[in-house]
Amino acid sequence: MRERPHPTGGTALPSSYLVVLGMCVCAALPVALPAVVRDPVGHSVVSAVLPKEPSASASLIVDNARVTVWDVLWTDAAIPTLPPLSDALVVSLDDADCVKPAGVGAVRVVTGARYGAGAEPQRHRDIVVQPKGMVGPIPNTSSHPVAFPRPRAVKVAETHSAVAWDYTWLPGQPTPTHFHDKDVVVVYLADGDLLSVSPEGSRARNAHTFGYAKFNPGNRVHYELLGSGHARAIVIELQ
């Protein structure tokens, strides 16, 4: 094969060499790998595409007068920095042993310390919920009980500004009709959808995925029913 002169006076590689070189460079680039994440009781399988080499990040997902919520991703090299926390409730989304207690849905309280202080960097994901003070419960003028406690709800953490409950919705078993006397942050640990049914019979379907977190204001009456899939969540009531 005849070599082409290079404009700078050197010798250019043949075009076939360039094709092979391009293939090697592409093969060396980071690629997305499929991953499967299961909740601890096997209720759900979440298929995701995770980057091979993710960057540590802290994504702000809720910030209002009542609460700030971050979705935080650790890597093997770094732990993201957050503002100073005070009685924050942190929900683990995997089984990484870099935090205690460990396990999907485990809740720990962080106060007066830097987030991640004393932990070794490791691939890990948290939902961090920072309440902003206390406003007290909303008066319940309905004829229905408050949302929590309720049957099968397990209290997993409590501070002066919030209470965390672990709850699983079961097929064909609606919750009691209840009044939400507090604002809540809900961190879902399974894939599915829930039906919210008002006393008047109107229905709203709310889809959720593993790791999805949202803020729901109080002062509402309804019951909940599993529509499809599975539903487990850590429900954090803001005092």
N, C-alpha and C positions, 0 to 999 in steps of 0.2 A: 504494500500500500504506500502511495506517495505521500510524504509529509508536506503540509502546507506551511509556508513561512508565516511567522508571527509578526504583527505590526511593530513590536518593540525590538525585533531582531532575533528573538528566541525561536524555538520550534514549537508549533501548535500540536496538540494531541490530535490524533485521527478522530473523526466523528464517532466511530464505534466505541472508542475508549471513553468518550464523553457520556455516551448512553449508559455504559456500565457504571461509570462513576456516579451518575445521577441516581441510578437504582440503589447504590450503596448508601448514598446520603439520605435518601428517603427512608430506607430501612432503619437508619440510625435515629430518626426522629421519634420523640415520644408519641405513643398512640394511646387511644382510649381502650380500656379493657372492660369487658362486661363483668358485672359483680352481682352476687346474690346476697341479700341481707334478710335474715329471718328474725321475727320477734321471739322473745324467750319461751313462749308457750306454743309456738308453731302455728299461730293464727294466720300468719300472712307471709308471703314471699314477695319481696320487693326486688324487681329487676332494675338495675341502674347501670349507667355507664360512667365509671369513675376515671378521672385522668390518671395516667400512670405515675406522674410526678406532680401532684397537686400543690398549690401554694397555700400557705397558712392564711386564713382569712377570718374576719369577723363581720358578718353582714347584718346590718340593722334592719329588722323586719317589722318592729312596732316601736313607736315613740309618741306617746300622748301624755295627757296630764296625769294619768294613773300609773303608767308602767313603761319601761323600756325593755325590749327583747332583742337579743342577738342570736344568730345562728353561727356558731363558731367551729371552724375546722382546724385541727392541729395537723402537723406533719411530723415526720421523724426528725426534722431539723429545727422546728420552731413552734412556739406557742404564741398565738396572737395576744396583743396587749389590749386590755379593756380599761375604761375609766375605773377609779376606785369603787368597790362594791360595798354595799351595806345591807346585810340580811338578804342577799340575792339567793334565789333558788335555781339550782343548776341541774338540768335533766340530761342524763347520759343517753346517747343514741347508739351505743355499741358496747362490746364486752371488754374494751381495752382496760388493762389493769394499772394504767398510769394514774387513775383516780380511785378514791375510796369513798363510799361504796361503789363497786364496779357492777356493770350489767345494764342491759337495755332497760330504760325506765327508772334506773336508780336515781335518787334525788339527794343532792348534798347542799348544805347551806354555806355560802361564802360571805364573810363579813370581816372588815378591818384588815384585809390582806390582799395582796396583788393576785388577780386571777391566775391560776396555774402555778402559784408559788410552791416550791418544793417538789414539783412533778418533773419527771424526765420527758422530753419531747417524744411523742409517739403518735402514730396516726389515730385520730380520735375526733369525735364530733359531739358537741354539747348544744343545748338550747339554754341560754342564760336569761333569767327573768329577774329584773330589778324593779321592785315596787317603788312607788314615789309617795311615801307617807301613808296616812290612814284617813279614811272619811267615815268609817262606820257603816253598818248594814243599812240597807234601804228598808223602811217599815213595810212589813208584810200585811197588807190589808185584804189579801185574797183568802179563800177558805182552804188553801192548799199548803202542804208543808214546804219548807225551804229545800233547796236542791241537795244540800249535804248537811249532815250525813244521810246516806240512803243504803238500802240493802246491797251487799257485796262491795261497797266502796271502802277502801282501806286508806286510812290516813298515813302518809309516808313522811311528812315533814311539816313543821310549823315554826313560824317566827312571829314577832309582834305585828308584822304587816301582811302576812299571807299564810294560807294553809294549803297543802298539796294533797290531793287524793288520787289514788290509782283505781281506775274503774274500767271494766270490760262490759260492753253491750253484747247480749247473747241473742241468737236468732229466735224470733217469736216471743220475746220477753220484753215488752215495752217498760220503760221506767214509770214510776208513779208520776202523775201530773204534779208539777212542783213550781215553786216561785224562786227565781234567782234574786236573792237579796244582796248579792255582791257582783261586782265585775269579775270576770275570770279570764285567765289565759289558758288555752287548751293546747297541749302538745300531743299529737296523735302518734301512736306506735303500731299502726297497722293500716292496711289499704281497704277502703270501702266507702260506703256513704250512709249517713244517718238521716232519718226523717224527723223533722221537728213539727209537732202537731199542736195547734193552739186549742184552747177550750171550745172555740167556735168551729173547729174542724178543718181549718185551713192547714195545708201541708207545704213545707219547704224542704227540698232535698239538698243536703250539704255533703259534697264529696270531700274525701280526705285521703292523704297518702302518708306513708311512714315519714316522720320527721317534720310534717307540716305543723306550724304553730300559728295561732291566731288569737286575737282579743275579742271577747264578747261582752258587751255592756249588760249590766243587771237590769232589774225592774221589768221582768217578763215572766209569763206563765206558759208552760207547754209540757208535753212529754216527748220522749225520744224513742225511736224505734229503729233497729238496724234494718236498712233497706237492702243492702247487698254487701258482699265481701265480709270484712271483719272490722271491729272497732274496739281498740283499747287506747286509753289516753291517761296522761297525767293532767289533772284539772287543778289549776292553781287559783284559789279564791283570794282576791285582794281585799284586805280588811279595811 
